[in-house]
């Protein structure tokens, strides 16, 4: 994992799905679109992002879990007993999932409106 990977994952969580050029325009990411694309391909190999439609990437459940410290990408395993010193608490995982469900409900509501 490179230092920029966390910020890329954060961007995808907040603005999903996105192209490398969109991510490169973020004020907290100081990399070229080609480097972002390279990092996204690497993150895809770890299962942290997926290609929705080339070149549009989205964060996966593993990527979301990684952001809060509930997934160890190096060992490719979920950490069921997340420790506060690793940067996350169990309630953060629940909150993350609730946010995802809320977003899905909003999309459905808009579709049937």
N, CA, C and O atoms as a DFTB+ gen file, in Angstrom:
452 C
 N C O
     1  1       0.845      -1.177       0.000
     2  2       0.000       0.000       0.000
     3  2       0.894       1.244       0.000
     4  3       1.870       1.326       0.745
     5  1       0.546       2.184      -0.830
     6  2       1.253       3.460      -0.884
     7  2       0.521       4.468       0.000
     8  3      -0.640       4.271       0.359
     9  1       1.209       5.534       0.338
    10  2       0.627       6.546       1.219
    11  2      -0.647       7.175       0.678
    12  3      -1.523       7.551       1.457
    13  1      -0.769       7.296      -0.628
    14  2      -1.941       7.935      -1.238
    15  2      -3.155       7.009      -1.276
    16  3      -4.277       7.473      -1.481
    17  1      -2.946       5.719      -1.084
    18  2      -4.035       4.752      -1.206
    19  2      -5.193       5.030      -0.248
    20  3      -6.358       4.914      -0.628
    21  1      -4.875       5.393       0.987
    22  2      -5.945       5.693       1.946
    23  2      -6.805       6.849       1.461
    24  3      -8.031       6.799       1.555
    25  1      -6.165       7.887       0.945
    26  2      -6.920       9.053       0.473
    27  2      -7.762       8.710      -0.756
    28  3      -8.872       9.219      -0.909
    29  1      -7.242       7.854      -1.624
    30  2      -8.018       7.407      -2.785
    31  2      -9.260       6.657      -2.317
    32  3     -10.361       6.892      -2.817
    33  1      -9.082       5.762      -1.365
    34  2     -10.225       5.010      -0.837
    35  2     -11.233       5.942      -0.158
    36  3     -12.443       5.777      -0.314
    37  1     -10.726       6.914       0.592
    38  2     -11.622       7.889       1.233
    39  2     -12.409       8.663       0.173
    40  3     -13.612       8.878       0.319
    41  1     -11.735       9.073      -0.876
    42  2     -12.408       9.808      -1.953
    43  2     -13.517       8.950      -2.564
    44  3     -14.635       9.425      -2.762
    45  1     -13.206       7.688      -2.862
    46  2     -14.208       6.807      -3.460
    47  2     -15.375       6.555      -2.512
    48  3     -16.518       6.428      -2.952
    49  1     -15.094       6.483      -1.223
    50  2     -16.185       6.287      -0.280
    51  2     -17.098       7.517      -0.262
    52  3     -18.321       7.382      -0.204
    53  1     -16.519       8.688      -0.311
    54  2     -17.289       9.932      -0.233
    55  2     -17.936      10.308      -1.563
    56  3     -18.998      10.930      -1.568
    57  1     -17.323       9.947      -2.692
    58  2     -17.761      10.414      -4.010
    59  2     -17.978       9.294      -5.011
    60  3     -17.880       9.523      -6.217
    61  1     -18.266       8.111      -4.551
    62  2     -18.308       6.971      -5.463
    63  2     -19.349       7.103      -6.543
    64  3     -20.315       7.844      -6.365
    65  1     -19.194       6.421      -7.648
    66  2     -17.962       5.940      -8.281
    67  2     -17.271       7.063      -9.053
    68  3     -17.892       8.083      -9.351
    69  1     -15.990       6.879      -9.378
    70  2     -15.223       7.973      -9.987
    71  2     -14.156       7.466     -10.951
    72  3     -13.752       6.304     -10.926
    73  1     -13.723       8.385     -11.793
    74  2     -12.622       8.131     -12.720
    75  2     -11.314       8.598     -12.068
    76  3     -11.339       9.443     -11.172
    77  1     -10.175       8.056     -12.510
    78  2      -8.894       8.526     -11.983
    79  2      -8.713      10.037     -12.142
    80  3      -8.153      10.686     -11.258
    81  1      -9.178      10.600     -13.252
    82  2      -9.026      12.049     -13.471
    83  2      -9.850      12.854     -12.463
    84  3      -9.429      13.935     -12.052
    85  1     -11.028      12.340     -12.057
    86  2     -11.840      13.012     -11.042
    87  2     -11.122      12.999      -9.686
    88  3     -11.096      13.995      -8.963
    89  1     -10.549      11.853      -9.375
    90  2      -9.850      11.699      -8.097
    91  2      -8.633      12.625      -8.052
    92  3      -8.355      13.241      -7.023
    93  1      -7.911      12.722      -9.172
    94  2      -6.701      13.553      -9.226
    95  2      -7.019      15.031      -9.025
    96  3      -6.144      15.792      -8.613
    97  1      -8.239      15.450      -9.302
    98  2      -8.621      16.855      -9.123
    99  2      -8.937      17.215      -7.670
   100  3      -9.103      18.393      -7.353
   101  1      -9.021      16.235      -6.800
   102  2      -9.327      16.499      -5.393
   103  2      -8.230      17.360      -4.770
   104  3      -7.046      17.175      -5.054
   105  1      -8.630      18.288      -3.932
   106  2      -7.664      19.229      -3.340
   107  2      -6.682      18.576      -2.377
   108  3      -5.652      19.173      -2.063
   109  1      -6.969      17.365      -1.898
   110  2      -6.073      16.691      -0.955
   111  2      -5.238      15.599      -1.619
   112  3      -4.470      14.910      -0.948
   113  1      -5.384      15.443      -2.922
   114  2      -4.617      14.437      -3.646
   115  2      -3.725      15.164      -4.645
   116  3      -4.206      15.880      -5.523
   117  1      -2.449      14.971      -4.500
   118  2      -1.483      15.680      -5.338
   119  2      -0.760      14.702      -6.260
   120  3       0.465      14.585      -6.215
   121  1      -1.527      14.001      -7.095
   122  2      -0.959      13.011      -7.999
   123  2      -1.598      13.154      -9.371
   124  3      -2.690      13.705      -9.512
   125  1      -0.908      12.654     -10.361
   126  2      -1.438      12.690     -11.726
   127  2      -2.520      11.621     -11.901
   128  3      -2.543      10.636     -11.163
   129  1      -3.404      11.810     -12.860
   130  2      -4.418      10.789     -13.138
   131  2      -3.803       9.426     -13.486
   132  3      -4.354       8.386     -13.126
   133  1      -2.661       9.434     -14.187
   134  2      -2.040       8.152     -14.538
   135  2      -1.537       7.417     -13.287
   136  3      -1.644       6.194     -13.201
   137  1      -0.989       8.163     -12.322
   138  2      -0.544       7.520     -11.082
   139  2      -1.740       7.019     -10.277
   140  3      -1.692       5.938      -9.689
   141  1      -2.810       7.808     -10.254
   142  2      -4.036       7.380      -9.562
   143  2      -4.550       6.089     -10.208
   144  3      -4.950       5.159      -9.507
   145  1      -4.539       6.034     -11.542
   146  2      -4.963       4.822     -12.243
   147  2      -4.108       3.624     -11.881
   148  3      -4.618       2.517     -11.706
   149  1      -2.803       3.846     -11.768
   150  2      -1.886       2.778     -11.364
   151  2      -2.222       2.275      -9.970
   152  3      -2.266       1.067      -9.735
   153  1      -2.460       3.204      -9.040
   154  2      -2.795       2.819      -7.668
   155  2      -4.143       2.106      -7.617
   156  3      -4.311       1.158      -6.850
   157  1      -5.103       2.550      -8.423
   158  2      -6.417       1.899      -8.452
   159  2      -6.307       0.461      -8.944
   160  3      -6.991      -0.424      -8.429
   161  1      -5.459       0.224      -9.930
   162  2      -5.258      -1.151     -10.404
   163  2      -4.664      -2.023      -9.301
   164  3      -5.031      -3.188      -9.153
   165  1      -3.748      -1.451      -8.535
   166  2      -3.159      -2.191      -7.408
   167  2      -4.220      -2.459      -6.331
   168  3      -4.316      -3.570      -5.810
   169  1      -4.999      -1.449      -6.011
   170  2      -6.061      -1.613      -5.013
   171  2      -7.093      -2.642      -5.469
   172  3      -7.679      -3.356      -4.655
   173  1      -7.300      -2.705      -6.774
   174  2      -8.234      -3.691      -7.328
   175  2      -7.713      -5.107      -7.104
   176  3      -8.488      -6.017      -6.807
   177  1      -6.403      -5.294      -7.244
   178  2      -5.809      -6.612      -7.007
   179  2      -6.040      -7.085      -5.577
   180  3      -6.172      -8.284      -5.334
   181  1      -6.090      -6.147      -4.627
   182  2      -6.333      -6.474      -3.223
   183  2      -7.830      -6.582      -2.915
   184  3      -8.211      -6.945      -1.802
   185  1      -8.673      -6.268      -3.898
   186  2     -10.118      -6.346      -3.687
   187  2     -10.703      -5.144      -2.955
   188  3     -11.837      -5.198      -2.479
   189  1      -9.933      -4.056      -2.863
   190  2     -10.399      -2.875      -2.141
   191  2     -11.237      -1.946      -3.021
   192  3     -12.032      -1.154      -2.515
   193  1     -11.057      -2.046      -4.329
   194  2     -11.885      -1.308      -5.292
   195  2     -12.287      -2.266      -6.404
   196  3     -11.671      -3.314      -6.595
   197  1     -13.328      -1.887      -7.133
   198  2     -13.794      -2.675      -8.270
   199  2     -14.041      -1.728      -9.436
   200  3     -14.282      -0.536      -9.246
   201  1     -13.978      -2.269     -10.628
   202  2     -14.276      -1.478     -11.815
   203  2     -15.769      -1.597     -12.065
   204  3     -16.298      -2.687     -12.279
   205  1     -16.431      -0.458     -12.034
   206  2     -17.856      -0.456     -12.328
   207  2     -18.049      -0.538     -13.833
   208  3     -18.816      -1.355     -14.343
   209  1     -17.334       0.327     -14.521
   210  2     -17.312       0.370     -15.983
   211  2     -16.034       1.120     -16.320
   212  3     -15.855       2.265     -15.903
   213  1     -15.155       0.489     -17.063
   214  2     -13.837       1.074     -17.337
   215  2     -13.967       2.510     -17.820
   216  3     -14.752       2.708     -18.748
   217  1     -13.312       3.508     -17.321
   218  2     -12.356       3.519     -16.217
   219  2     -12.968       4.004     -14.903
   220  3     -12.307       4.721     -14.151
   221  1     -14.192       3.636     -14.617
   222  2     -14.870       4.109     -13.416
   223  2     -14.705       3.069     -12.302
   224  3     -15.047       1.898     -12.463
   225  1     -14.172       3.535     -11.175
   226  2     -13.904       2.659     -10.035
   227  2     -14.834       2.990      -8.882
   228  3     -15.286       4.124      -8.724
   229  1     -15.110       1.958      -8.073
   230  2     -15.891       2.145      -6.860
   231  2     -15.250       1.354      -5.727
   232  3     -14.563       0.358      -5.954
   233  1     -15.482       1.810      -4.527
   234  2     -14.929       1.129      -3.359
   235  2     -15.764      -0.115      -3.060
   236  3     -16.980      -0.111      -3.252
   237  1     -15.116      -1.165      -2.595
   238  2     -15.803      -2.404      -2.236
   239  2     -16.048      -2.437      -0.729
   240  3     -15.604      -1.551       0.002
   241  1     -16.754      -3.460      -0.278
   242  2     -16.951      -3.634       1.161
   243  2     -15.614      -3.802       1.871
   244  3     -15.420      -3.285       2.971
   245  1     -14.695      -4.524       1.240
   246  2     -13.358      -4.684       1.831
   247  2     -12.666      -3.336       1.946
   248  3     -12.013      -3.055       2.952
   249  1     -12.803      -2.503       0.926
   250  2     -12.199      -1.169       0.958
   251  2     -12.778      -0.313       2.063
   252  3     -12.046       0.399       2.750
   253  1     -14.084      -0.376       2.239
   254  2     -14.735       0.373       3.321
   255  2     -14.279      -0.139       4.678
   256  3     -14.015       0.642       5.592
   257  1     -14.190      -1.454       4.799
   258  2     -13.726      -2.041       6.061
   259  2     -12.278      -1.658       6.338
   260  3     -11.917      -1.389       7.484
   261  1     -11.456      -1.631       5.310
   262  2     -10.056      -1.240       5.452
   263  2      -9.943       0.182       6.013
   264  3      -9.105       0.455       6.872
   265  1     -10.798       1.081       5.515
   266  2     -10.741       2.476       5.952
   267  2     -10.926       2.636       7.453
   268  3     -10.336       3.529       8.060
   269  1     -11.735       1.783       8.052
   270  2     -11.984       1.924       9.494
   271  2     -11.160       0.938      10.315
   272  3     -11.330       0.839      11.530
   273  1     -10.266       0.210       9.649
   274  2      -9.403      -0.709      10.378
   275  2     -10.030      -2.060      10.636
   276  3      -9.557      -2.800      11.498
   277  1     -11.093      -2.406       9.905
   278  2     -11.764      -3.686      10.120
   279  2     -11.320      -4.750       9.110
   280  3     -11.810      -5.879       9.142
   281  1     -10.400      -4.391       8.222
   282  2      -9.888      -5.343       7.240
   283  2      -8.393      -5.143       7.089
   284  3      -7.921      -4.019       6.919
   285  1      -7.655      -6.234       7.153
   286  2      -6.210      -6.212       6.992
   287  2      -5.884      -6.630       5.561
   288  3      -5.939      -7.814       5.229
   289  1      -5.545      -5.654       4.710
   290  2      -5.292      -5.931       3.300
   291  2      -4.045      -6.785       3.102
   292  3      -4.000      -7.610       2.189
   293  1      -3.053      -6.601       3.930
   294  2      -1.808      -7.358       3.786
   295  2      -2.044      -8.852       3.989
   296  3      -1.537      -9.677       3.229
   297  1      -2.816      -9.193       5.017
   298  2      -3.108     -10.597       5.310
   299  2      -4.431     -11.060       4.714
   300  3      -4.806     -12.225       4.846
   301  1      -5.136     -10.140       4.058
   302  2      -6.412     -10.412       3.416
   303  2      -7.402     -11.092       4.350
   304  3      -7.927     -12.166       4.059
   305  1      -7.645     -10.429       5.491
   306  2      -8.607     -10.986       6.442
   307  2      -9.341      -9.877       7.178
   308  3      -8.793      -8.813       7.464
   309  1     -10.611     -10.170       7.475
   310  2     -11.394      -9.244       8.283
   311  2     -10.966      -9.381       9.729
   312  3     -10.635     -10.475      10.186
   313  1     -10.974      -8.280      10.441
   314  2     -10.618      -8.271      11.848
   315  2     -11.912      -8.152      12.647
   316  3     -12.463      -7.061      12.792
   317  1     -12.381      -9.260      13.153
   318  2     -13.679      -9.261      13.832
   319  2     -13.653      -8.514      15.151
   320  3     -14.643      -7.886      15.525
   321  1     -12.565      -8.571      15.843
   322  2     -12.434      -7.844      17.100
   323  2     -11.568      -6.623      16.860
   324  3     -10.381      -6.612      17.185
   325  1     -12.168      -5.610      16.294
   326  2     -11.429      -4.402      15.952
   327  2     -11.017      -3.687      17.222
   328  3     -11.835      -3.455      18.112
   329  1      -9.749      -3.342      17.300
   330  2      -9.216      -2.692      18.494
   331  2      -9.124      -1.185      18.270
   332  3      -8.738      -0.751      17.185
   333  1      -9.471      -0.377      19.280
   334  2      -9.418       1.081      19.126
   335  2      -8.060       1.593      18.677
   336  3      -7.997       2.575      17.938
   337  1      -6.975       0.963      19.096
   338  2      -5.656       1.440      18.701
   339  2      -5.378       1.225      17.215
   340  3      -4.433       1.801      16.678
   341  1      -6.183       0.409      16.548
   342  2      -6.048       0.222      15.101
   343  2      -6.849       1.269      14.345
   344  3      -6.820       1.288      13.115
   345  1      -7.559       2.135      15.045
   346  2      -8.244       3.233      14.384
   347  2      -9.728       3.062      14.197
   348  3     -10.352       3.881      13.523
   349  1     -10.322       2.029      14.768
   350  2     -11.758       1.847      14.573
   351  2     -12.377       1.105      15.752
   352  3     -11.701       0.393      16.495
   353  1     -13.652       1.291      15.892
   354  2     -14.435       0.588      16.901
   355  2     -15.552      -0.136      16.164
   356  3     -15.891       0.223      15.037
   357  1     -16.115      -1.139      16.788
   358  2     -17.169      -1.919      16.146
   359  2     -18.341      -1.050      15.721
   360  3     -18.927      -1.301      14.667
   361  1     -18.704      -0.042      16.498
   362  2     -19.842       0.800      16.129
   363  2     -19.574       1.547      14.825
   364  3     -20.518       1.896      14.116
   365  1     -18.301       1.802      14.494
   366  2     -17.994       2.487      13.236
   367  2     -18.351       1.603      12.043
   368  3     -18.799       2.100      11.010
   369  1     -18.152       0.307      12.186
   370  2     -18.520      -0.614      11.123
   371  2     -20.032      -0.595      10.920
   372  3     -20.510      -0.551       9.786
   373  1     -20.773      -0.629      12.007
   374  2     -22.235      -0.578      11.926
   375  2     -22.674       0.741      11.300
   376  3     -23.559       0.756      10.444
   377  1     -22.067       1.842      11.716
   378  2     -22.408       3.150      11.166
   379  2     -22.118       3.203       9.664
   380  3     -22.907       3.755       8.896
   381  1     -21.007       2.640       9.256
   382  2     -20.639       2.603       7.845
   383  2     -21.692       1.843       7.041
   384  3     -22.126       2.316       5.990
   385  1     -22.101       0.690       7.513
   386  2     -23.106      -0.107       6.820
   387  2     -24.443       0.628       6.781
   388  3     -25.128       0.597       5.758
   389  1     -24.825       1.286       7.867
   390  2     -26.076       2.048       7.887
   391  2     -26.040       3.184       6.867
   392  3     -27.038       3.447       6.195
   393  1     -24.909       3.849       6.751
   394  2     -24.763       4.909       5.751
   395  2     -24.951       4.362       4.344
   396  3     -25.602       4.993       3.511
   397  1     -24.384       3.190       4.079
   398  2     -24.547       2.574       2.765
   399  2     -26.008       2.247       2.490
   400  3     -26.510       2.506       1.396
   401  1     -26.689       1.679       3.475
   402  2     -28.107       1.334       3.306
   403  2     -28.956       2.588       3.123
   404  3     -29.914       2.578       2.351
   405  1     -28.616       3.655       3.820
   406  2     -29.348       4.913       3.685
   407  2     -29.204       5.459       2.275
   408  3     -30.181       5.920       1.683
   409  1     -27.989       5.412       1.730
   410  2     -27.751       5.880       0.365
   411  2     -28.542       5.054      -0.646
   412  3     -29.118       5.600      -1.587
   413  1     -28.566       3.736      -0.448
   414  2     -29.329       2.868      -1.344
   415  2     -30.818       3.175      -1.260
   416  3     -31.505       3.194      -2.282
   417  1     -31.327       3.416      -0.046
   418  2     -32.742       3.742       0.134
   419  2     -33.084       5.058      -0.558
   420  3     -34.147       5.179      -1.167
   421  1     -32.196       6.038      -0.470
   422  2     -32.424       7.319      -1.139
   423  2     -32.493       7.144      -2.650
   424  3     -33.336       7.747      -3.314
   425  1     -31.593       6.309      -3.197
   426  2     -31.602       6.058      -4.636
   427  2     -32.918       5.404      -5.070
   428  3     -33.502       5.779      -6.087
   429  1     -33.373       4.430      -4.290
   430  2     -34.636       3.766      -4.606
   431  2     -35.805       4.736      -4.517
   432  3     -36.696       4.730      -5.366
   433  1     -35.795       5.554      -3.501
   434  2     -36.857       6.541      -3.328
   435  2     -36.917       7.489      -4.525
   436  3     -37.998       7.786      -5.034
   437  1     -35.752       7.963      -4.972
   438  2     -35.697       8.871      -6.112
   439  2     -36.180       8.201      -7.394
   440  3     -36.811       8.836      -8.239
   441  1     -35.880       6.920      -7.528
   442  2     -36.296       6.178      -8.714
   443  2     -37.810       6.054      -8.814
   444  3     -38.375       6.114      -9.906
   445  1     -38.457       5.881      -7.678
   446  2     -39.912       5.686      -7.667
   447  2     -40.695       6.954      -7.399
   448  3     -41.921       6.918      -7.291
   449  1     -40.027       8.030      -7.294
   450  2     -40.660       9.304      -7.022
   451  2     -41.519       9.775      -8.150
   452  3     -42.122      10.845      -8.061
